[in-house]
Structures are given as C-alpha cells and as structure tokens.
C-alpha cells in the first residue's frame, strides 16, 4: 500500500530534527487497530491489519513517501529547564491528510533509540502503550481535544524497567502536530531567532491560519494558543482529569492533550489530588492545572519576544497584554462546563459550583458518580441514591435544596447528559486491563476500549465499569512508563 504522505515538518532545516528510521522488532503482532480512525485518515484498514501493514506499524518497514524523523525540543520538567530533550523513543513517519482535509502526524512510540534518547533504550513496555490507547480514545469520545490511537503492536521482545523485564510494544499515535512549547524553547535556548521565526510561521500555517492576516501574526499566535490551552484545561477539570505531567514539552500548541503517562481521572474528589508517582510537590494537582497552564504559556511567550517587537520592553508589554486574557477565558469556560454539569441557568449564582465541589471534597465523594446520579435526579428519578453517597446528610441537604431552587432540569437536562459521562477510564480498570494483557489476556483491554467509545450512552452490559474501585482496587499512583 502507498500511504499518501504529505510531509512539511521534515522539509524544515535539518536542525529541527534528526533523520532516524525505527528499530526493527523480532515478532510484531497486532493487538488492536482503530479501524474507524484509519478510514478517517484515508488509510486501508484491511491492509494495516495484514502482515505488511503490521510491519509498518511495528517499525520494521518504512512505506514509500515516509520521511522518518525524531523531532528536537527542550522543556521545563517540573519547573527545571532542560535545553535538549527531543523524541527519545518516538519516530515521526510523516504527515497524512484526512477526509476533511486536515493534516495529521503519524508517529511511532517505542520505536527505538534516537540521538535524543539520552542513554535510554527508546522502547516502550506494553503497559504504557495500552494506557495511552485506552485513555486517548476515551478522551476523544468525551469530546476533549486529544491525540489519537491508531494502533498498538506487540513487538515480541522484552524491555528492562525497574519492575523487571516487561513485554514490549509500539504505539501509533496520530496528532494534529507534535509541535510543543518546548519546541520553541529549544531554539530560544540556542538564540536561533531565524529558526523561531520559521517554526512560528509553520505553526501558524498549520494550526492558526487566520493569524497570517493579523496585524502582528505572532501576537495572534500567542493569543490563539492561550485560548486553546484555557479551553482544554477547563474541559479536563470538568471531567476530573489530571494530566499529571504538564511540562512544557508535553504542551502541544495545537491545544490537543499530549502524552498520557502519569495521568488519571479522579475517583474520590480532592482539589489537590495527585496521581503521578514523581509529582511529590503536587505541582500538577487537579486545582493547580489552570495556573500551570498560564506558567507554561508564559514560557511560550518568552520564546516569541524576539518576534513580537524589536524593542524588548515593548515585546514584553505585548506578551503580557496577550496573556492577560487567559484567566478570564479559563474562568468563563470552567464556569460554563460546570453550569452544564449541574443543569444551572446562566443567572444561577456561581457560588453554587464552588459549594458543590467543597462538599465533594469534604466528604470524599466520587466525582463522576455524583454527577451521574445528579443527572438521574434531574431526569426525574428519586434522589435517595444520590443522598446515600454522603456520610453527613445535613451539608448535602442544604446544598441540594439550593440546587433544587435554581436548577432548571427541563431546559438543561440535555446539557447535563452531554457533559456528565456514564463511564470514564477509571484507574483500576485500566490497570486491570494492563495486568491481564501482561498475562496474555487482552479481552479486558478490548472490552474497556469498546465500552468507553460511547461514554454518555447508558449500556447495561457495561454497568460494572461505572462503579468506583473497592478499597483494595484503588490506584494511588501512576507512572510515566519511560
């Protein structure tokens, strides 16, 4: 098969990347192909499932038209700056155009060493591949901007990690692009202003074409990226999602959720909840995400200063003005999401949202299940099941009476049903699927992916996946998998 690649990033100067072919693997075996996504990308799903197609997805063969590269980037990781990171275990095969004319990267993760591997093996264990497949596809079904999963392939080899020897796998990721804030930081660290301009122009052409007509296209680029991040983070938080590693090298300027390492959806709500095993300071806790978003955008603005104005002071003022709209945009989106989740009319007091979350926080209430039961109440069901979630009834009854007095279920029930998922990729279910797969049983993985494809649709056959974990099933920490 001839994949119709239309590569643009690989046509940038050589300092933007390293030419690198994927490493061969001994026994590639397809675990799952996202046939629907393949068709959207104008790829032949039947061919991708064939031996030749799996060979491409595993990295054993390079299709005609591909131009494999490892991209260069830098980044702040937990606040500390690394001037060179780059794709240490990922190869961008090329770009494809989907049926709507949109451009996408086709990238292999876990495809071997690159010049940016920093001593690592460039491989991926099976677990992180399955986690990213499950969660990224669940996020897409939830309506969140995200990278996508095209395929997961077992490699027939083992990789060494702290846990011991683990089965290896390769993940095929689809993204609007892999341009990160850290990509811009890479060139700022080298004071390569020409490269910054080339990168900014490339990003504008690819993601924010309207900016090219603006008086100052680079100001509009900054403003557009800030809007995209504000919208994204507000949507994350409305679903109880914690990214876990909001480093600048994991922040895509496209506004897509990028990298699903130590991420998690909360079970019991806590505003300072952290899952990442390496986030000891709670830098990326649920409630801290909007501030970290602004911090990351400030680093992005720093990279654009040489392009905003020749006068450094003027450039700084322009950047500050552009970023000043971020808090307002985030607050507006955050409130809008929670109004919809609670079925509140526009005139309802915003304080009711905070009081709700404070109540969930104080009584350690399951986030998704609370909104699920509240939606049922709005739909006419009895409130007893909702009330039994609270060990202390009086605070709940006080809040619930306020909600009853202002909510308008007749007008807003559809909003509640469209924003309160019935099923999310709960951590314990993801871990169970991964552990079963390590034992050779992929049925729980496939079932979970299929159940999460329609998260807002009530399906009795997946009722068991709605439940919070039992005490012994609770996942307290997640890992990046590198």
Secondary structure as GFF3:
##gff-version 3
##sequence-region A 1 482
A	DSSP	three_ten_helix	9	11	.	.	.	ID=ss1
A	DSSP	three_ten_helix	14	16	.	.	.	ID=ss2
A	DSSP	beta_strand	17	19	.	.	.	ID=ss3
A	DSSP	beta_strand	29	33	.	.	.	ID=ss4
A	DSSP	alpha_helix	35	40	.	.	.	ID=ss5
A	DSSP	alpha_helix	45	49	.	.	.	ID=ss6
A	DSSP	alpha_helix	51	58	.	.	.	ID=ss7
A	DSSP	beta_strand	69	71	.	.	.	ID=ss8
A	DSSP	beta_strand	75	77	.	.	.	ID=ss9
A	DSSP	beta_strand	80	82	.	.	.	ID=ss10
A	DSSP	beta_strand	90	97	.	.	.	ID=ss11
A	DSSP	beta_strand	103	109	.	.	.	ID=ss12
A	DSSP	beta_strand	124	125	.	.	.	ID=ss13
A	DSSP	alpha_helix	126	142	.	.	.	ID=ss14
A	DSSP	beta_strand	148	161	.	.	.	ID=ss15
A	DSSP	beta_strand	164	175	.	.	.	ID=ss16
A	DSSP	alpha_helix	181	189	.	.	.	ID=ss17
A	DSSP	alpha_helix	193	207	.	.	.	ID=ss18
A	DSSP	three_ten_helix	209	213	.	.	.	ID=ss19
A	DSSP	alpha_helix	217	238	.	.	.	ID=ss20
A	DSSP	beta_strand	241	242	.	.	.	ID=ss21
A	DSSP	three_ten_helix	248	250	.	.	.	ID=ss22
A	DSSP	beta_strand	264	265	.	.	.	ID=ss23
A	DSSP	three_ten_helix	286	288	.	.	.	ID=ss24
A	DSSP	alpha_helix	289	308	.	.	.	ID=ss25
A	DSSP	alpha_helix	312	323	.	.	.	ID=ss26
A	DSSP	alpha_helix	326	342	.	.	.	ID=ss27
A	DSSP	alpha_helix	351	363	.	.	.	ID=ss28
A	DSSP	alpha_helix	367	378	.	.	.	ID=ss29
A	DSSP	alpha_helix	384	387	.	.	.	ID=ss30
A	DSSP	alpha_helix	393	406	.	.	.	ID=ss31
A	DSSP	alpha_helix	409	419	.	.	.	ID=ss32
A	DSSP	alpha_helix	427	438	.	.	.	ID=ss33
A	DSSP	alpha_helix	443	451	.	.	.	ID=ss34
A	DSSP	three_ten_helix	452	454	.	.	.	ID=ss35
A	DSSP	three_ten_helix	460	466	.	.	.	ID=ss36
A	DSSP	three_ten_helix	471	473	.	.	.	ID=ss37
###
